[in-house]
């Protein structure tokens, strides 16, 4: 089994808790960060601009993605240009469609032509991957974010789709594929094995990194001890 430090896939921390983001940023194996409006809302963020600029005042040397939140493409463009102006390390997340199923490709093409670094997000089909790649500028840095975890949630194996996406992205040398919404630590190793460049990982999964390569006999015993400890603590009797 590979050690974490030997993996080629870049691990990005996904979250919106300021303390957690800064903690992850300080770790050498974290190569970038991402967030989104849902995570920010759960974290109690009320002022989008102030939160983003506070984070960027501390994180200047690793890529970080912030998402537009309008449902209107003209307003998305306005938001995207402002967000992009906040730092050279900022990538602007654009959803693959708005809530009316209208696709983002024209906006992506327009922003990419202005050399805005993009992170096109919420992608779940190869057709979407192909259309995004066609809209991107080949030499402008960008991310194509495929939600492999959500694909798996539907009972579909995301690996064939992600492997095919790796090949499609070879048409855009400056673009990188993100394995988004992982559900378990194993996904990091799966992403690495197929040549996916980036995986976004939440803090709850990142905390399991200490288990990589852990002896399974020891892990089995740890589990038995946990069951016994909790039964004693609960004072169960039969």
DRENRO-108552 format. One record per residue (C-alpha): residue in three letters; x, y, z. Coordinates in steps of 0.2 Angstrom, whole numbers, always signed. Example, Ala and Ser with C-alpha at 12.3 -4.5 7.8 and 13.67 -1.06 7.14 Angstrom:
DRENRO-108552
<"ALA", <+62, -22, +39>> <"SER", <+68, -5, +36>> 
This chain:
DRENRO-108552
<"UNK", <+0, +0, +0>> <"UNK", <+6, +17, -4>> <"UNK", <+10, +30, +9>> <"UNK", <+0, +46, +9>> <"UNK", <+16, +56, +5>> <"UNK", <+19, +45, -10>> <"UNK", <+2, +48, -18>> <"UNK", <+2, +59, -34>> <"UNK", <-16, +64, -32>> <"UNK", <-17, +81, -23>> <"UNK", <-28, +82, -8>> <"UNK", <-38, +98, -6>> <"UNK", <-47, +101, +11>> <"UNK", <-66, +104, +9>> <"UNK", <-74, +114, +22>> <"UNK", <-80, +131, +28>> <"UNK", <-75, +131, +46>> <"UNK", <-61, +145, +48>> <"UNK", <-52, +136, +61>> <"UNK", <-53, +119, +52>> <"UNK", <-48, +127, +36>> <"UNK", <-32, +135, +43>> <"UNK", <-28, +119, +52>> <"UNK", <-28, +109, +36>> <"UNK", <-19, +123, +26>> <"UNK", <-5, +121, +38>> <"UNK", <-2, +103, +34>> <"UNK", <+10, +100, +20>> <"UNK", <+0, +86, +12>> <"UNK", <-15, +98, +9>> <"UNK", <-11, +106, -8>> <"UNK", <-27, +117, -9>> <"UNK", <-44, +121, -2>> <"UNK", <-62, +122, -7>> <"UNK", <-78, +127, +0>> <"UNK", <-96, +130, -6>> <"UNK", <-112, +140, +0>> <"UNK", <-119, +124, +8>> <"UNK", <-104, +121, +19>> <"UNK", <-103, +140, +23>> <"UNK", <-121, +140, +28>> <"UNK", <-119, +125, +39>> <"UNK", <-104, +134, +47>> <"UNK", <-115, +149, +51>> <"UNK", <-106, +161, +39>> <"UNK", <-117, +176, +36>> <"UNK", <-106, +188, +26>> <"UNK", <-99, +179, +11>> <"UNK", <-86, +193, +6>> <"UNK", <-80, +196, +24>> <"UNK", <-77, +177, +27>> <"UNK", <-68, +174, +10>> <"UNK", <-57, +189, +13>> <"UNK", <-52, +184, +30>> <"UNK", <-48, +166, +24>> <"UNK", <-38, +174, +10>> <"UNK", <-28, +185, +21>> <"UNK", <-21, +169, +29>> <"UNK", <-20, +158, +14>> <"UNK", <-10, +166, -1>> <"UNK", <+0, +152, -8>> <"UNK", <-12, +137, -10>> <"UNK", <-27, +137, -23>> <"UNK", <-43, +140, -15>> <"UNK", <-61, +139, -23>> <"UNK", <-76, +150, -19>> <"UNK", <-92, +148, -28>> <"UNK", <-104, +160, -36>> <"UNK", <-122, +159, -29>> <"UNK", <-133, +168, -41>> <"UNK", <-145, +158, -52>> <"UNK", <-144, +171, -66>> <"UNK", <-129, +169, -78>> <"UNK", <-127, +188, -80>> <"UNK", <-126, +190, -61>> <"UNK", <-115, +175, -60>> <"UNK", <-103, +183, -71>> <"UNK", <-102, +199, -60>> <"UNK", <-100, +188, -45>> <"UNK", <-86, +178, -53>> <"UNK", <-76, +193, -59>> <"UNK", <-77, +200, -41>> <"UNK", <-72, +184, -33>> <"UNK", <-58, +181, -45>> <"UNK", <-51, +199, -41>> <"UNK", <-48, +193, -22>> <"UNK", <-32, +184, -26>> <"UNK", <-21, +176, -38>> <"UNK", <-24, +159, -29>> <"UNK", <-43, +160, -31>> <"UNK", <-53, +149, -42>> <"UNK", <-71, +153, -46>> <"UNK", <-83, +139, -44>> <"UNK", <-97, +139, -57>> <"UNK", <-111, +126, -56>> <"UNK", <-113, +115, -72>> <"UNK", <-131, +122, -73>> <"UNK", <-143, +134, -64>> <"UNK", <-158, +128, -55>> <"UNK", <-168, +129, -72>> <"UNK", <-156, +116, -80>> <"UNK", <-149, +130, -91>> <"UNK", <-130, +125, -94>> <"UNK", <-116, +136, -89>> <"UNK", <-105, +133, -105>> <"UNK", <-107, +150, -113>> <"UNK", <-102, +158, -96>> <"UNK", <-87, +147, -94>> <"UNK", <-81, +151, -111>> <"UNK", <-83, +169, -108>> <"UNK", <-74, +169, -91>> <"UNK", <-60, +157, -97>> <"UNK", <-57, +169, -112>> <"UNK", <-54, +183, -99>> <"UNK", <-41, +171, -90>> <"UNK", <-52, +168, -75>> <"UNK", <-47, +153, -66>> <"UNK", <-62, +142, -65>> <"UNK", <-68, +127, -55>> <"UNK", <-84, +120, -64>> <"UNK", <-93, +110, -51>> <"UNK", <-108, +98, -48>> <"UNK", <-103, +88, -64>> <"UNK", <-110, +70, -64>> <"UNK", <-110, +64, -82>> <"UNK", <-96, +62, -96>> <"UNK", <-107, +73, -108>> <"UNK", <-105, +87, -95>> <"UNK", <-86, +84, -94>> <"UNK", <-84, +85, -113>> <"UNK", <-95, +101, -114>> <"UNK", <-85, +109, -100>> <"UNK", <-68, +105, -108>> <"UNK", <-74, +112, -125>> <"UNK", <-78, +128, -116>> <"UNK", <-62, +130, -107>> <"UNK", <-46, +138, -113>> <"UNK", <-33, +125, -115>> <"UNK", <-19, +135, -106>> <"UNK", <-29, +144, -92>> <"UNK", <-28, +134, -76>> <"UNK", <-45, +127, -71>> <"UNK", <-53, +112, -62>> <"UNK", <-67, +101, -68>> <"UNK", <-76, +94, -53>> <"UNK", <-85, +78, -54>> <"UNK", <-95, +72, -39>> <"UNK", <-90, +54, -39>> <"UNK", <-97, +52, -21>> <"UNK", <-114, +57, -26>> <"UNK", <-113, +46, -42>> <"UNK", <-109, +32, -30>> <"UNK", <-124, +37, -19>> <"UNK", <-135, +32, -34>> <"UNK", <-128, +14, -34>> <"UNK", <-117, +17, -49>> <"UNK", <-98, +14, -49>> <"UNK", <-90, +30, -52>> <"UNK", <-73, +23, -57>> <"UNK", <-76, +20, -75>> <"UNK", <-83, +37, -77>> <"UNK", <-69, +45, -68>> <"UNK", <-56, +35, -78>> <"UNK", <-64, +41, -94>> <"UNK", <-64, +59, -88>> <"UNK", <-46, +58, -85>> <"UNK", <-43, +55, -103>> <"UNK", <-55, +68, -109>> <"UNK", <-46, +81, -99>> <"UNK", <-30, +78, -108>> <"UNK", <-37, +90, -122>> <"UNK", <-35, +104, -109>> <"UNK", <-17, +104, -103>> <"UNK", <-20, +117, -89>> <"UNK", <-36, +109, -83>> <"UNK", <-36, +96, -69>> <"UNK", <-49, +84, -64>> <"UNK", <-56, +84, -46>> <"UNK", <-64, +69, -38>> <"UNK", <-77, +78, -27>> <"UNK", <-88, +72, -13>> <"UNK", <-78, +57, -8>> <"UNK", <-87, +45, +4>> <"UNK", <-72, +36, +12>> <"UNK", <-53, +36, +13>> <"UNK", <-51, +23, +0>> <"UNK", <-57, +35, -13>> <"UNK", <-41, +45, -11>> <"UNK", <-31, +29, -17>> <"UNK", <-44, +25, -30>> <"UNK", <-42, +43, -37>> <"UNK", <-23, +41, -37>> <"UNK", <-23, +25, -46>> <"UNK", <-33, +31, -61>> <"UNK", <-22, +47, -63>> <"UNK", <-35, +59, -56>> <"UNK", <-26, +75, -52>> <"UNK", <-36, +81, -37>> <"UNK", <-48, +75, -23>> <"UNK", <-57, +86, -11>> <"UNK", <-59, +79, +6>> <"UNK", <-69, +84, +21>> <"UNK", <-60, +85, +38>> <"UNK", <-70, +70, +45>> <"UNK", <-62, +59, +32>> <"UNK", <-45, +68, +33>> <"UNK", <-45, +63, +52>> <"UNK", <-44, +45, +46>> <"UNK", <-27, +47, +38>> <"UNK", <-18, +40, +53>> <"UNK", <-26, +23, +49>> <"UNK", <-18, +21, +32>> <"UNK", <-8, +5, +33>> <"UNK", <-14, +1, +50>> <"UNK", <-12, -17, +55>> <"UNK", <-30, -26, +53>> <"UNK", <-27, -38, +67>> <"UNK", <-24, -23, +79>> <"UNK", <-39, -13, +71>> <"UNK", <-50, -29, +74>> <"UNK", <-44, -29, +93>> <"UNK", <-47, -10, +94>> <"UNK", <-65, -13, +88>> <"UNK", <-68, -27, +101>> <"UNK", <-62, -15, +115>> <"UNK", <-73, -1, +109>> <"UNK", <-88, -12, +110>> <"UNK", <-83, -19, +127>> <"UNK", <-79, -2, +134>> <"UNK", <-96, +6, +128>> <"UNK", <-106, -9, +135>> <"UNK", <-97, -7, +152>> <"UNK", <-100, +12, +151>> <"UNK", <-119, +9, +148>> <"UNK", <-120, -3, +162>> <"UNK", <-130, -16, +152>> <"UNK", <-136, -31, +160>> <"UNK", <-145, -47, +153>> 
